[in-house]
């Protein structure tokens, strides 16, 4: 029985890895077949890589790989080893994909509205697919998560602020119109990511009723670096007393927390809430390595 479960877990890990890789290739196709040939960029580290490639004639894939290295390390320190591994898979597939697809036919020419909409949808779907399966294709999200712990701003606000800087840099190469179109494409992509990954922005509150609350809390602390609180609740039918765990996490940690819950108690009762803002208290996390 133990071996069967181990085999099932291994198949899940492989499947998730493959989906992250597919997400990377879908995103690279959106860049090479839609956005870049029409002088439209993306946001984040990918946008900066596109600018660097255009300015200095360097391979886009190489720049994406190199510029994301510090952010992958950041993800490893703040979110965990599996997140870093999946992100390496995703970023590597994005980098390789842009190299392999550099000469693919451009599927849309000239129509700026169609370019931004189609390009945004394609790259948003690819990035959302990667994030849904535990990896990231762009390091700017990880930087925003770290800064949100140090500054009195939410993750979403910081992502927006960092991308304003990116689009100012994009305007140097693609002009003001190109920067505006890039921002529109990025906005569309962010909405598609939200749809694919279901409530990606901001923080989330998990409320968990489990038969093993102490083990659950300890594992969350060890593997996510997150604290949790207990509420004593009573079942209305059985009148039994339970410890309900409440834990607030950022958007990149959701898949990891679900994995922990399923591993410890697959029958745990879990409710998840969107959080508009988190401030004060001890919404901090410690390094987990």
PEFENHU-V260875 format. One record per residue. N is the residue number from 0. RES is the residue in one letter. PSI is psi in radians with two decimals (999 if undefined). OMEGA is omega in radians with two decimals (* if undefined). Layout:
# PEFENHU-V260875
n=N res=RES psi=PSI omega=OMEGA
n=N res=RES psi=PSI omega=OMEGA
This chain:
# PEFENHU-V260875
n=0 res=X psi=-0.73 omega=3.11
n=1 res=X psi=-0.73 omega=-3.14
n=2 res=X psi=-0.65 omega=3.13
n=3 res=X psi=-0.72 omega=3.12
n=4 res=X psi=-0.69 omega=3.13
n=5 res=X psi=-0.71 omega=3.12
n=6 res=X psi=-0.73 omega=3.12
n=7 res=X psi=-0.75 omega=3.12
n=8 res=X psi=-0.68 omega=3.12
n=9 res=X psi=-0.72 omega=3.10
n=10 res=X psi=-0.66 omega=3.10
n=11 res=X psi=-0.74 omega=3.14
n=12 res=X psi=-0.79 omega=3.13
n=13 res=X psi=-0.75 omega=3.14
n=14 res=X psi=-0.75 omega=3.12
n=15 res=X psi=-0.72 omega=3.10
n=16 res=X psi=-0.75 omega=3.12
n=17 res=X psi=-0.69 omega=3.13
n=18 res=X psi=-0.63 omega=3.06
n=19 res=X psi=-0.76 omega=3.12
n=20 res=X psi=-0.77 omega=3.10
n=21 res=X psi=-0.72 omega=3.08
n=22 res=X psi=-0.72 omega=3.10
n=23 res=X psi=-0.74 omega=-3.13
n=24 res=X psi=-0.63 omega=3.08
n=25 res=X psi=-0.76 omega=3.13
n=26 res=X psi=-0.75 omega=3.14
n=27 res=X psi=-0.60 omega=3.09
n=28 res=X psi=-0.74 omega=3.10
n=29 res=X psi=-0.66 omega=3.12
n=30 res=X psi=-0.88 omega=-2.99
n=31 res=X psi=-0.50 omega=-3.08
n=32 res=X psi=-0.24 omega=-3.07
n=33 res=X psi=-1.07 omega=-2.94
n=34 res=X psi=-1.05 omega=-3.01
n=35 res=X psi=-0.76 omega=3.13
n=36 res=X psi=-0.36 omega=3.14
n=37 res=X psi=0.33 omega=3.12
n=38 res=X psi=0.69 omega=3.05
n=39 res=X psi=2.40 omega=-3.07
n=40 res=X psi=-3.07 omega=3.02
n=41 res=X psi=3.09 omega=3.06
n=42 res=X psi=-3.02 omega=3.02
n=43 res=X psi=-2.74 omega=-3.13
n=44 res=X psi=-0.61 omega=3.12
n=45 res=X psi=-0.73 omega=3.11
n=46 res=X psi=-0.76 omega=3.10
n=47 res=X psi=-0.64 omega=3.11
n=48 res=X psi=-0.70 omega=3.11
n=49 res=X psi=-0.74 omega=3.10
n=50 res=X psi=-0.82 omega=3.13
n=51 res=X psi=-0.69 omega=3.12
n=52 res=X psi=-0.74 omega=-3.13
n=53 res=X psi=-0.67 omega=-3.08
n=54 res=X psi=-0.75 omega=-2.98
n=55 res=X psi=-0.02 omega=3.11
n=56 res=X psi=0.38 omega=-3.14
n=57 res=X psi=2.67 omega=3.12
n=58 res=X psi=2.27 omega=-3.11
n=59 res=X psi=-0.78 omega=-3.11
n=60 res=X psi=-0.71 omega=3.14
n=61 res=X psi=-0.72 omega=3.13
n=62 res=X psi=-0.73 omega=3.11
n=63 res=X psi=-0.77 omega=-3.12
n=64 res=X psi=-0.83 omega=-3.06
n=65 res=X psi=-0.81 omega=-3.08
n=66 res=X psi=-0.40 omega=-3.13
n=67 res=X psi=-0.17 omega=-3.08
n=68 res=X psi=-0.89 omega=-3.13
n=69 res=X psi=-0.53 omega=-3.12
n=70 res=X psi=-0.58 omega=3.07
n=71 res=X psi=-0.73 omega=3.10
n=72 res=X psi=-0.71 omega=3.10
n=73 res=X psi=-0.76 omega=3.10
n=74 res=X psi=-0.66 omega=3.11
n=75 res=X psi=-0.76 omega=-3.10
n=76 res=X psi=-0.64 omega=-2.98
n=77 res=X psi=-0.44 omega=-3.05
n=78 res=X psi=-0.60 omega=3.07
n=79 res=X psi=2.92 omega=-3.05
n=80 res=X psi=-0.77 omega=-3.09
n=81 res=X psi=-0.67 omega=3.09
n=82 res=X psi=-0.75 omega=3.14
n=83 res=X psi=-0.72 omega=-3.13
n=84 res=X psi=-0.81 omega=3.11
n=85 res=X psi=-0.63 omega=3.13
n=86 res=X psi=-0.68 omega=3.07
n=87 res=X psi=-0.75 omega=3.10
n=88 res=X psi=-0.81 omega=-3.11
n=89 res=X psi=-0.82 omega=-3.12
n=90 res=X psi=-0.70 omega=3.11
n=91 res=X psi=-0.72 omega=3.13
n=92 res=X psi=-0.61 omega=3.06
n=93 res=X psi=-0.78 omega=-3.14
n=94 res=X psi=-0.84 omega=-3.14
n=95 res=X psi=-0.70 omega=-3.14
n=96 res=X psi=-0.74 omega=3.13
n=97 res=X psi=-0.56 omega=3.10
n=98 res=X psi=-0.80 omega=-3.11
n=99 res=X psi=-0.55 omega=-3.04
n=100 res=X psi=0.22 omega=-3.05
n=101 res=X psi=-0.53 omega=-3.10
n=102 res=X psi=0.34 omega=3.08
n=103 res=X psi=2.64 omega=3.14
n=104 res=X psi=2.44 omega=3.07
n=105 res=X psi=2.20 omega=-3.02
n=106 res=X psi=-0.29 omega=3.11
n=107 res=X psi=2.33 omega=3.12
n=108 res=X psi=2.23 omega=2.88
n=109 res=X psi=-0.69 omega=-3.06
n=110 res=X psi=1.71 omega=-2.99
n=111 res=X psi=-0.69 omega=-3.14
n=112 res=X psi=-0.82 omega=-3.13
n=113 res=X psi=-0.66 omega=3.13
n=114 res=X psi=-0.85 omega=-3.10
n=115 res=X psi=-0.68 omega=-3.11
n=116 res=X psi=-0.93 omega=-3.10
n=117 res=X psi=-0.79 omega=3.13
n=118 res=X psi=-0.77 omega=3.13
n=119 res=X psi=-0.73 omega=3.14
n=120 res=X psi=-0.78 omega=-3.08
n=121 res=X psi=-0.88 omega=-3.10
n=122 res=X psi=-0.57 omega=3.09
n=123 res=X psi=-0.71 omega=3.12
n=124 res=X psi=-0.77 omega=-3.14
n=125 res=X psi=-0.80 omega=-3.13
n=126 res=X psi=-0.66 omega=3.11
n=127 res=X psi=-0.69 omega=3.12
n=128 res=X psi=-0.73 omega=3.12
n=129 res=X psi=-0.82 omega=-3.12
n=130 res=X psi=-0.65 omega=3.13
n=131 res=X psi=-0.48 omega=-3.10
n=132 res=X psi=0.32 omega=2.94
n=133 res=X psi=0.18 omega=3.12
n=134 res=X psi=2.88 omega=3.11
n=135 res=X psi=2.59 omega=3.12
n=136 res=X psi=-0.11 omega=-3.09
n=137 res=X psi=2.30 omega=-3.03
n=138 res=X psi=-0.22 omega=-3.05
n=139 res=X psi=-0.52 omega=3.09
n=140 res=X psi=-0.72 omega=-3.14
n=141 res=X psi=-0.70 omega=3.10
n=142 res=X psi=-0.72 omega=3.13
n=143 res=X psi=-0.70 omega=3.11
n=144 res=X psi=-0.76 omega=3.13
n=145 res=X psi=-0.82 omega=-3.12
n=146 res=X psi=-0.57 omega=-3.13
n=147 res=X psi=-0.40 omega=3.09
n=148 res=X psi=-0.43 omega=-3.08
n=149 res=X psi=-0.44 omega=-3.04
n=150 res=X psi=2.73 omega=-3.11
n=151 res=X psi=0.87 omega=3.13
n=152 res=X psi=2.66 omega=3.08
n=153 res=X psi=2.85 omega=-3.14
n=154 res=X psi=-0.78 omega=-3.10
n=155 res=X psi=-0.72 omega=3.12
n=156 res=X psi=-0.71 omega=-3.12
n=157 res=X psi=-0.65 omega=3.07
n=158 res=X psi=-0.75 omega=3.11
n=159 res=X psi=-0.82 omega=-3.13
n=160 res=X psi=-0.82 omega=-3.13
n=161 res=X psi=-0.62 omega=-3.14
n=162 res=X psi=-0.45 omega=3.01
n=163 res=X psi=-0.76 omega=3.08
n=164 res=X psi=-0.78 omega=3.14
n=165 res=X psi=-0.77 omega=-3.09
n=166 res=X psi=-0.42 omega=2.98
n=167 res=X psi=-0.75 omega=3.09
n=168 res=X psi=-0.71 omega=3.12
n=169 res=X psi=-0.64 omega=-3.11
n=170 res=X psi=-0.42 omega=3.11
n=171 res=X psi=-0.64 omega=-3.09
n=172 res=X psi=-0.80 omega=-3.03
n=173 res=X psi=0.00 omega=-3.12
n=174 res=X psi=2.98 omega=-3.08
n=175 res=X psi=-0.74 omega=-3.14
n=176 res=X psi=-0.74 omega=3.11
n=177 res=X psi=-0.67 omega=3.12
n=178 res=X psi=-0.72 omega=3.11
n=179 res=X psi=-0.79 omega=3.12
n=180 res=X psi=-0.67 omega=3.12
n=181 res=X psi=-0.72 omega=3.13
n=182 res=X psi=-0.69 omega=3.11
n=183 res=X psi=-0.78 omega=3.12
n=184 res=X psi=-0.71 omega=3.13
n=185 res=X psi=-0.70 omega=3.11
n=186 res=X psi=-0.79 omega=3.12
n=187 res=X psi=-0.76 omega=3.13
n=188 res=X psi=-0.72 omega=-3.11
n=189 res=X psi=-0.61 omega=3.11
n=190 res=X psi=-0.68 omega=3.11
n=191 res=X psi=-0.74 omega=3.07
n=192 res=X psi=-0.78 omega=-3.14
n=193 res=X psi=-0.72 omega=3.13
n=194 res=X psi=-0.80 omega=-3.10
n=195 res=X psi=-0.72 omega=-3.02
n=196 res=X psi=0.01 omega=3.05
n=197 res=X psi=1.58 omega=3.08
n=198 res=X psi=0.93 omega=-3.04
n=199 res=X psi=-0.57 omega=-2.99
n=200 res=X psi=2.70 omega=3.06
n=201 res=X psi=-2.72 omega=-3.11
n=202 res=X psi=2.91 omega=3.11
n=203 res=X psi=2.54 omega=3.03
n=204 res=X psi=2.21 omega=3.05
n=205 res=X psi=2.25 omega=2.99
n=206 res=X psi=2.15 omega=-2.98
n=207 res=X psi=2.17 omega=3.00
n=208 res=X psi=2.04 omega=-3.04
n=209 res=X psi=2.78 omega=3.09
n=210 res=X psi=-0.15 omega=-3.12
n=211 res=X psi=1.08 omega=-3.04
n=212 res=X psi=-0.68 omega=-3.10
n=213 res=X psi=-0.78 omega=3.13
n=214 res=X psi=-0.69 omega=-3.13
n=215 res=X psi=-0.86 omega=-3.12
n=216 res=X psi=-0.75 omega=-3.13
n=217 res=X psi=-0.72 omega=3.13
n=218 res=X psi=-0.71 omega=3.10
n=219 res=X psi=-0.72 omega=3.14
n=220 res=X psi=-0.74 omega=-3.09
n=221 res=X psi=-0.74 omega=-3.00
n=222 res=X psi=-0.31 omega=3.09
n=223 res=X psi=-0.24 omega=-3.10
n=224 res=X psi=0.33 omega=-3.10
n=225 res=X psi=2.48 omega=3.00
n=226 res=X psi=2.97 omega=3.12
n=227 res=X psi=2.84 omega=3.09
n=228 res=X psi=2.79 omega=3.09
n=229 res=X psi=2.48 omega=2.88
n=230 res=X psi=2.42 omega=3.08
n=231 res=X psi=2.12 omega=-3.14
n=232 res=X psi=2.74 omega=-3.13
n=233 res=X psi=2.37 omega=3.05
n=234 res=X psi=2.28 omega=-3.08
n=235 res=X psi=-0.51 omega=-3.10
n=236 res=X psi=-0.90 omega=-3.07
n=237 res=X psi=-0.35 omega=-3.07
n=238 res=X psi=0.32 omega=3.07
n=239 res=X psi=2.65 omega=-3.14
n=240 res=X psi=2.33 omega=-3.14
n=241 res=X psi=2.73 omega=2.96
n=242 res=X psi=2.02 omega=3.09
n=243 res=X psi=2.18 omega=-3.13
n=244 res=X psi=2.33 omega=3.02
n=245 res=X psi=2.22 omega=-3.10
n=246 res=X psi=2.25 omega=3.09
n=247 res=X psi=2.22 omega=-3.11
n=248 res=X psi=2.90 omega=3.01
n=249 res=X psi=2.97 omega=-2.95
n=250 res=X psi=-0.44 omega=-3.11
n=251 res=X psi=-0.22 omega=-3.07
n=252 res=X psi=-0.03 omega=-3.01
n=253 res=X psi=-0.84 omega=-3.09
n=254 res=X psi=-0.60 omega=3.12
n=255 res=X psi=-0.71 omega=3.13
n=256 res=X psi=-0.71 omega=3.09
n=257 res=X psi=-0.66 omega=3.12
n=258 res=X psi=-0.76 omega=3.13
n=259 res=X psi=-0.81 omega=-3.13
n=260 res=X psi=-0.82 omega=-3.12
n=261 res=X psi=-0.60 omega=-3.11
n=262 res=X psi=-0.70 omega=-3.06
n=263 res=X psi=-0.76 omega=-3.11
n=264 res=X psi=1.63 omega=-3.10
n=265 res=X psi=-0.34 omega=-3.12
n=266 res=X psi=0.18 omega=3.14
n=267 res=X psi=2.52 omega=3.08
n=268 res=X psi=2.06 omega=-3.01
n=269 res=X psi=2.27 omega=2.98
n=270 res=X psi=2.49 omega=-3.07
n=271 res=X psi=2.33 omega=-3.12
n=272 res=X psi=2.49 omega=2.98
n=273 res=X psi=2.47 omega=3.10
n=274 res=X psi=2.13 omega=-3.12
n=275 res=X psi=-0.66 omega=-3.07
n=276 res=X psi=2.56 omega=3.06
n=277 res=X psi=2.21 omega=3.10
n=278 res=X psi=2.73 omega=3.10
n=279 res=X psi=-2.93 omega=3.12
n=280 res=X psi=-2.50 omega=-3.11
n=281 res=X psi=0.83 omega=3.08
n=282 res=X psi=1.20 omega=-3.12
n=283 res=X psi=2.84 omega=2.98
n=284 res=X psi=2.57 omega=3.12
n=285 res=X psi=2.80 omega=3.04
n=286 res=X psi=2.54 omega=-3.09
n=287 res=X psi=0.19 omega=3.09
n=288 res=X psi=999 omega=*
